[in-house]
């Protein structure tokens, strides 16, 4: 049976989006498949919807969860395409490194994952839960699904400066907030009563040590929950939870129920990061990758996949995330590890956020690195300071960096 709210409503600051969320929950209660699409159409979206309609056992409810309208795609049958015996839930990856991928889950795994997340986070009626994450991508959808599973209300608010949607919330209730790491500056720059913020859930990226320190200094009663996941695997896989003072940068804790995480090489005493492997009972059924012509099977039961991330084991048996395994930029013919750039800036300046991306250069096959830095509270960082630091390690290549000191990141639709 599809998940439906049990004594609580999944709400949204924007009225149209609240209606769209209600419509999705109603569609799922009817046993209908749901596709969460990006607000901005992409090349191939129509084909993706046709393909999903072909494998769905019935009509497909399509929405971006940002407005009041949603449409259904009529049934079509593709020769040789197996239909799912269960209703489906499909959503898109952020598409931050190219065209998005559409991951497709069968309803049984959606339900099992939502229940496992609700239990792992210890959701309760004593807090007012507010999410700043986009509701139609992996992290956001797992929020409203897990809250619907246990009947605990949650409200989505727009991640605008000052967080007016949160300010308008119940002024007395203790707050539990879902954030992306890039949204920490928004929370630090609100007028919320510091004593009200009791829980902060972080997922969708690696949170820095200075960000956690700043949150702890600003909110004295804070309990931090740091989550790790993959869009294809549930999406949430593991949870670290505790006092911010006990947090070690990169800590992702231990797996939720139904998930196993292991290192590609568990050699005793190993001191360098190694690939992180994951197996999940809640993994996707199938997915569509560009050019969206064929479905690709999800992991088999018990199968471990390479997450593309690096990790290390902690003494208590948990894991620390050490960044992506493929974060290498080709700059003027020289390969630069983005993780190394990030560590260099973090160690020198202790900023809240460092993001390394790339833009095309005029030389075919090369890119120019873009370095965005969000200073910590009271921190004074200049582009000249950053360039001098880069020059010490990268020499003349430092002049090719596009360095930007900002108070917040310029994020895309997914918030990443």
Secondary structure, 3 states (H helix, E strand, C coil): CCCCCCCCCEEECCHHHHHHHHHHHHHHHCCCEEEECCCCCCCCHHHHHHHHHHHCCCCEEEECCCCCCCEEECCCCCCCCCCCCCCEEEEECCCCCCCCCEEEEEHHHHHHHHHHHHHHHCCCCCCEEEECCCCCCHHHHHHHHHHHHHCCCEEECCCCCCCHHHHCCCCCCCEEEEECHHHHHHHHCCCCCCCCEEEEEECCCCCCHHHHHHHHHHCCCCEEEEEEEEHHHCEEEEEEEEEHHHCCCCEEEEECCCEEEEECCCCCCCCCCEEEEEEECCCCCEEECCCCCCEEECCCCCCCEEEEEEEEECCCCCEEEEEECCCEEEECCEEEEHHHHHHHHHHHHCCCEEEEEEEECCCCCCEEEEEEEECCCCCCCCHHHHHHHHHHHHHHHHHHCEEEEECCCCCCCCCC
